[in-house]
Amino acid sequence: MNVPVVFRFGGNRMKDLKSLVDSYKVNRRYGMVIKTMFNFFVAKRVIKSSKSAIVVNDSLRPMLPNTIESSIYVIPQYIDGDIVPRDYNVTEPIKILTVSNLNYSEKAKGVIRLIKELISYSNATPNICVHFQVAGSGLHFDEVEDFITKTGVPGNLSIELLGFTSQIDECYGNADIFVYDSKHDATPNVILESKRFGLPVLANHCPEFESIIFDGKSGFLFHNPDEFQPKLHVLIHNEELRMKLGNEAQIEHTNNYSITAIGRKLDLMIDDFRVSKKLN
């Protein structure tokens, strides 16, 4: 049997490793710099030699050789578990959640941008109490913590830095709204996980996120910082909209990101190998 080798790319590996090298240099972890640079060159060779590949997002196609365009399959990662029933009624404080890998400076900057927006929103709406949870840890955790300490937070906003937590399902289950801001990701697991829990999502606009959040249908995208607070305000005050976005997100989970849905995509890929005689 001729068994093809198919590499799977869950993100832009080169971009990830470059970012980690920069982070390790800042933290003077030079052993990790050397190790990550070695991984960078290995990844570069793997990408160059790829004959077939699975990518989790169409935006990752350009990093692969043009010669294998017909053998690139877009198959997102699956999210394990059934959809979780949700009550869309909210009581104050409004519980807002983000989850991020703070090993990457770009993601830490995104969390800081979210905090800035929430501080501004809370100052403008002193009658609304908000509790913001940040789950996730990494090399840049202290930067986020230092920003909060130096900036100060209004009395109607509380911010909880959870760091790494094994109770992440509980965080999703207790939240009212999920927010995200990152210029680093392809298809973030954390956004897909929020769909399973039926959370209304507010995330920054970028080509990668356009394929997993349909603006106004299964979540909100903010195209620039000026759109964040008005869209957040609407989500906080409109229960019917939260329910509509959350229900649609759960439908997307079932149809596109559940184990069953991803299994179907993998079956189609294998069928394509057979038809094209790549698999005998």
C-alpha positions as CSV (number, residue, x, y, z in Angstrom):
1,M,0.0,0.0,0.0
2,N,1.2,3.5,-0.9
3,V,0.6,5.5,2.3
4,P,1.0,9.3,1.9
5,V,2.5,11.4,4.6
6,V,0.2,14.3,5.5
7,F,1.5,17.1,7.8
8,R,-1.1,18.9,9.9
9,F,-0.5,22.6,10.7
10,G,-2.6,24.0,13.6
11,G,-1.2,27.5,13.0
12,N,1.6,29.4,11.3
13,R,4.4,27.4,12.8
14,M,7.1,29.8,11.6
15,K,5.3,32.8,13.0
16,D,4.7,31.0,16.3
17,L,8.4,30.1,16.7
18,K,9.7,33.5,15.7
19,S,7.4,35.1,18.4
20,L,8.6,32.6,21.0
21,V,12.3,33.3,20.2
22,D,11.6,37.0,20.8
23,S,9.8,36.3,24.1
24,Y,12.6,34.0,25.3
25,K,15.2,36.7,24.5
26,V,13.3,39.3,26.5
27,N,13.2,36.9,29.4
28,R,16.9,36.0,29.0
29,R,16.0,32.3,28.6
30,Y,18.8,31.7,26.1
31,G,18.6,27.9,26.3
32,M,15.0,28.1,25.1
33,V,16.1,30.5,22.4
34,I,18.5,27.9,21.0
35,K,16.0,25.1,21.3
36,T,13.2,27.1,19.6
37,M,15.6,28.3,16.8
38,F,16.4,24.6,16.1
39,N,12.7,23.8,16.0
40,F,12.3,26.8,13.6
41,F,14.8,25.3,11.1
42,V,13.2,21.8,11.4
43,A,9.7,23.3,10.8
44,K,11.1,25.2,7.8
45,R,12.4,22.0,6.3
46,V,9.2,20.1,7.0
47,I,7.1,22.8,5.3
48,K,9.4,22.9,2.3
49,S,9.2,19.2,1.9
50,S,5.5,18.8,2.3
51,K,3.6,16.9,-0.4
52,S,0.2,17.1,1.3
53,A,-1.0,19.0,4.3
54,I,-4.0,19.7,6.5
55,V,-4.4,23.3,7.7
56,V,-7.0,24.5,10.2
57,N,-7.7,27.8,8.4
58,D,-7.6,28.8,4.7
59,S,-5.3,31.7,5.6
60,L,-2.5,29.2,6.2
61,R,-2.2,28.1,2.6
62,P,0.4,30.8,1.6
63,M,3.0,29.4,4.0
64,L,3.0,26.1,2.0
65,P,4.6,25.4,-1.4
66,N,2.6,26.5,-4.4
67,T,3.2,23.1,-6.0
68,I,0.9,21.3,-3.5
69,E,-2.1,23.6,-3.7
70,S,-4.4,20.8,-4.8
71,S,-3.3,18.7,-1.9
72,I,-4.0,21.2,0.9
73,Y,-7.0,20.3,3.0
74,V,-8.7,22.8,5.3
75,I,-9.9,20.9,8.3
76,P,-10.3,22.8,11.6
77,Q,-9.4,21.2,14.9
78,Y,-12.3,19.4,16.6
79,I,-13.7,20.5,19.9
80,D,-14.6,17.6,22.2
81,G,-17.9,17.6,24.1
82,D,-21.6,18.2,23.5
83,I,-23.2,21.7,23.4
84,V,-23.9,23.1,26.9
85,P,-27.3,24.6,27.6
86,R,-27.2,28.3,28.6
87,D,-29.4,30.8,30.4
88,Y,-29.0,34.1,28.6
89,N,-30.4,36.2,31.4
90,V,-27.7,38.2,33.0
91,T,-27.3,39.9,36.4
92,E,-24.6,42.3,37.5
93,P,-21.8,42.1,37.5
94,I,-21.7,41.2,33.9
95,K,-19.3,38.4,33.5
96,I,-16.9,38.8,30.6
97,L,-14.3,36.2,29.8
98,T,-11.2,35.9,27.6
99,V,-8.8,33.0,27.3
100,S,-5.3,33.5,25.9
101,N,-1.8,31.9,25.7
102,L,0.4,34.6,27.2
103,N,3.6,33.0,25.9
104,Y,3.1,35.2,22.8
105,S,3.6,38.9,23.1
106,E,1.0,39.6,20.4
107,K,-1.7,37.8,22.5
108,A,-0.7,39.6,25.7
109,K,-1.0,42.9,23.8
110,G,-4.5,41.9,22.7
111,V,-5.5,41.2,26.4
112,I,-4.1,44.6,27.3
113,R,-6.1,46.2,24.5
114,L,-9.3,44.5,25.9
115,I,-8.5,45.8,29.4
116,K,-8.1,49.4,28.0
117,E,-11.5,49.2,26.3
118,L,-13.2,47.8,29.4
119,I,-11.7,50.5,31.6
120,S,-12.9,53.1,29.1
121,Y,-16.4,51.5,28.9
122,S,-16.7,51.3,32.7
123,N,-15.8,54.9,33.1
124,A,-18.4,55.9,30.5
125,T,-21.1,53.6,32.1
126,P,-20.7,54.0,35.9
127,N,-24.1,52.3,36.5
128,I,-23.0,49.0,35.0
129,C,-20.8,46.6,36.9
130,V,-18.5,44.3,35.0
131,H,-16.3,41.4,36.1
132,F,-13.6,40.5,33.6
133,Q,-11.8,37.2,33.8
134,V,-8.6,36.5,32.0
135,A,-7.7,32.8,31.9
136,G,-4.2,31.8,30.6
137,S,-0.6,32.2,31.6
138,G,2.8,32.5,30.0
139,L,5.9,34.5,29.6
140,H,4.0,37.8,29.3
141,F,1.6,37.3,32.2
142,D,3.5,39.8,34.4
143,E,3.2,42.5,31.6
144,V,-0.6,42.2,31.8
145,E,-0.6,42.3,35.6
146,D,1.8,45.3,35.7
147,F,-0.4,47.2,33.2
148,I,-3.5,46.7,35.5
149,T,-1.5,47.8,38.6
150,K,-0.1,50.9,36.9
151,T,-3.3,52.0,35.1
152,G,-5.9,51.6,37.8
153,V,-9.4,50.3,37.4
154,P,-12.7,52.1,38.1
155,G,-14.8,50.8,41.0
156,N,-17.5,49.3,38.7
157,L,-14.9,47.1,37.0
158,S,-13.1,44.1,38.6
159,I,-10.4,42.2,36.7
160,E,-9.4,38.7,37.7
161,L,-6.2,37.2,36.3
162,L,-6.7,33.5,36.7
163,G,-3.4,32.3,35.2
164,F,-3.5,28.7,34.1
165,T,-6.7,27.0,35.4
166,S,-7.9,23.4,35.2
167,Q,-11.5,24.8,35.7
168,I,-11.8,26.3,32.3
169,D,-15.1,24.7,31.5
170,E,-16.5,26.4,34.6
171,C,-15.2,29.7,33.3
172,Y,-17.0,29.3,30.0
173,G,-20.1,28.1,31.7
174,N,-20.3,31.0,34.1
175,A,-19.5,33.8,31.6
176,D,-22.1,36.0,29.9
177,I,-19.9,37.2,27.0
178,F,-16.6,36.0,25.5
179,V,-14.2,38.6,24.1
180,Y,-11.0,38.1,22.2
181,D,-8.3,40.3,20.6
182,S,-5.3,38.9,18.8
183,K,-3.4,39.4,15.6
184,H,-1.5,36.1,16.0
185,D,-4.0,33.3,15.6
186,A,-5.3,31.2,12.8
187,T,-8.3,29.3,14.3
188,P,-8.2,29.8,18.1
189,N,-9.4,26.8,20.1
190,V,-10.8,29.2,22.7
191,I,-13.2,30.8,20.2
192,L,-14.3,27.4,19.0
193,E,-14.8,26.3,22.6
194,S,-16.9,29.3,23.3
195,K,-19.3,28.2,20.6
196,R,-19.8,24.9,22.3
197,F,-21.0,26.8,25.4
198,G,-23.2,29.1,23.3
199,L,-21.4,32.2,24.4
200,P,-22.0,35.4,22.4
201,V,-18.5,36.4,21.1
202,L,-17.0,39.8,20.4
203,A,-13.6,39.5,18.6
204,N,-11.3,41.6,16.5
205,H,-11.8,41.5,12.7
206,C,-9.2,39.7,10.7
207,P,-9.3,37.3,7.7
208,E,-8.7,34.4,9.9
209,F,-11.6,35.1,12.2
210,E,-14.0,35.8,9.3
211,S,-14.1,32.1,8.5
212,I,-15.2,31.1,12.1
213,I,-17.3,34.1,13.2
214,F,-20.1,35.4,10.9
215,D,-20.5,39.0,12.0
216,G,-23.9,39.6,13.3
217,K,-25.0,35.9,12.9
218,S,-22.8,33.8,15.2
219,G,-20.9,36.5,16.9
220,F,-19.6,40.1,16.5
221,L,-16.4,41.3,14.9
222,F,-15.1,44.8,15.7
223,H,-13.2,46.2,12.7
224,N,-11.5,48.9,14.7
225,P,-11.3,49.9,18.4
226,D,-14.1,52.4,18.0
227,E,-16.5,49.5,17.4
228,F,-15.7,47.5,20.5
229,Q,-17.6,49.4,23.1
230,P,-20.8,50.0,21.1
231,K,-21.0,46.3,20.2
232,L,-20.3,45.3,23.8
233,H,-23.0,47.7,25.0
234,V,-25.5,46.1,22.7
235,L,-24.6,42.6,23.8
236,I,-24.9,43.5,27.5
237,H,-28.4,45.0,27.0
238,N,-30.0,42.7,24.4
239,E,-30.8,39.3,25.8
240,E,-32.6,38.3,22.5
241,L,-29.4,39.1,20.5
242,R,-27.2,37.2,23.0
243,M,-29.5,34.2,22.6
244,K,-29.5,34.4,18.8
245,L,-25.7,34.6,18.5
246,G,-25.2,31.9,21.1
247,N,-27.7,29.5,19.5
248,E,-26.1,30.0,16.0
249,A,-22.7,29.5,17.5
250,Q,-23.8,26.1,18.9
251,I,-25.2,25.1,15.5
252,E,-21.8,25.9,14.0
253,H,-20.1,23.8,16.6
254,T,-22.3,20.8,15.8
255,N,-22.0,21.2,12.0
256,N,-18.4,22.3,11.7
257,Y,-16.3,21.7,14.8
258,S,-17.6,18.6,16.6
259,I,-15.8,15.3,16.5
260,T,-18.5,14.0,14.1
261,A,-18.2,17.0,11.8
262,I,-14.4,16.8,11.6
263,G,-14.6,13.0,11.1
264,R,-16.7,13.6,8.0
265,K,-14.1,16.1,6.7
266,L,-11.3,13.5,7.2
267,D,-13.3,10.9,5.5
268,L,-13.7,13.2,2.5
269,M,-10.0,13.8,2.4
270,I,-9.2,10.1,2.4
271,D,-11.8,9.6,-0.4
272,D,-10.0,12.3,-2.4
273,F,-6.7,10.5,-1.9
274,R,-8.2,7.3,-3.3
275,V,-9.8,9.0,-6.3
276,S,-6.5,10.8,-7.1
277,K,-4.6,7.5,-6.7
278,K,-2.5,9.0,-3.9
279,L,-3.7,6.1,-1.8
280,N,-3.7,2.6,-3.3
